[in-house]
Amino acid sequence: MSAETIALIVAAGKGERIGGDTPKQFLPLAGLSLVEHSRRALAGHPGIDRVVTVVAAGNEAFVEGETAIGGATRRESVLNGLEAIGEVRRVLIHDAARPILPAAVIDRLLLALDSAKGAVPTLLVADTLAGKGDSLGDTVDRSALVRVQTPQAFDYAAILAAHSAWPVSEEATDDAQILRRAGHDVAMVDGDPLLDKITYPGDIALAEARLGAIMRVRTATGYDVHRLVAGERLWLGGVLIPHDKGLSGHSDADVALHAITDAVLGTIAAGDIGQHFPPSDPQWKGAESGQFLQHAGSLVTAKGGMIDFVDLTIICEAPKIGPYRDAIRDRIAALLRVSREQISVKATTTERLGFTGRGEGIAAQAVVTIRI
């Protein structure tokens, strides 16, 4: 069965105007790369079935999800992506340098495709426009102009045919003009200032400020306890730790990941780990707790949120957590698809008081902050 709508993110360029050695689409913005912001926004929209990111050869590891290999120019990269995605009815083509993508713009584009072969988001021009030379030139009538943004939405067959017919020697700055050259009208819908393109170094700071203004911060806590018993392996934070005892539970009893999972679920009011993975269900017997945390993280992503910071405290007399701290941080970061710098792992004891002090079990508490 073919997908109804595919989003194609163009991320194969060099982005040299922003400076530095890293292409701008892979630069960090609020803990995620520019392209990952776009991918998550598109993947989380109910009207989009698949997302494919077009990257330069060798850059596949910089992006999540499905990829296609780009060409020497933007036009070639788009054509490569169109040919790679297979049979589809509609396609959205989006520039990775526009990381803040409101869902309402996608809604308007998809609606416009019901009566047009192509649709683009546009904004009115507010500034005075004038010719550029050694001195200021004549002004241009801005009332007859609009600013064109992405994503741009198309009937797949129409845009593929238009791209295939475009002269190889000629470059195009966007896909709408390619469709117009093929004789099709392109509808316009309201764009959004949040979709402004990141081109120069100062644009990153502006995008950070915009994200901060539109995203809410939510914080939740998680707490879990498991008993230490002989004959079990000890998993903490997704890392197997040598010890004479392990934690007892229905799954692998990773008390650290369970606490974080509950905290992540709490940030979106999605209940607790027991509701999603009941201990009464035999399919979770001995299950790796990493999949619980990945599930919780995916629920946050589906709601348009992102993990901002995780603070984990492991409470036990033994084993010593220090030698495994970095490995635990790396594992949690990998499960949540964030950087190690966004994960804090601490350990403490109860001065030999209580069940943890007597070595009967291990407790963990977690605080998770997201932006949504």
Buried (B, 14 or more C-beta within 10 A) or exposed (E): EEBEBBBBBBBBBEBEEBEEEBBBBBBEBBBBBBBBBBBBBBBBBEBBBBBBBBBBEEBEEBBBBBBBBBBEBBBBBBBBBBEBBEEBBBBBBBBBBBBBBBBEBBBBBBBBBEEBBBBBBBBEBEEEEEEEEEEEEEEEEEEEEBBBBBBBBBBBBBBBBBBEEBEEEEEBEBBBBBBBBBEBEBBBBEBBEBBBBBEEEEBBEEBEEBBEEEBEEBBBBBBBBBBBBEEBEBBBBBBBBEBEBBBBBBBBBBBBBBBBBBBBBBBBEBEBBEEBBEEEEEEBEEBBBBBBBBBBBBBBBEEBBBBBBBBBBBBBBEBEBEEBBEBBBBBBBBBBBBEBEBBBBEBEEBEEEEBBBEEBBBBBBBBBBBBB
